[in-house]
């Protein structure tokens, strides 16, 4: 991304990040799955620092659905490897 677009995308995701992370605790499985997919994209693009997401990812890694739990674990491993 070029600098202007990246700055705008970073600001937008920072505005909505808490709501997205709160979706990790939603009772509907598909909401939790899409929330972790959005967080993966945000982390991949480096739009926000991952420290705010770590507690939420730890909570999601205990999810009853294996797909969301594995995705959360993979993101935690990426964060650990990168930082």
Helices and strands as residue ranges (DSSP letters): H 3-22, G 23-25, H 29-45, H 51-60, H 66-82
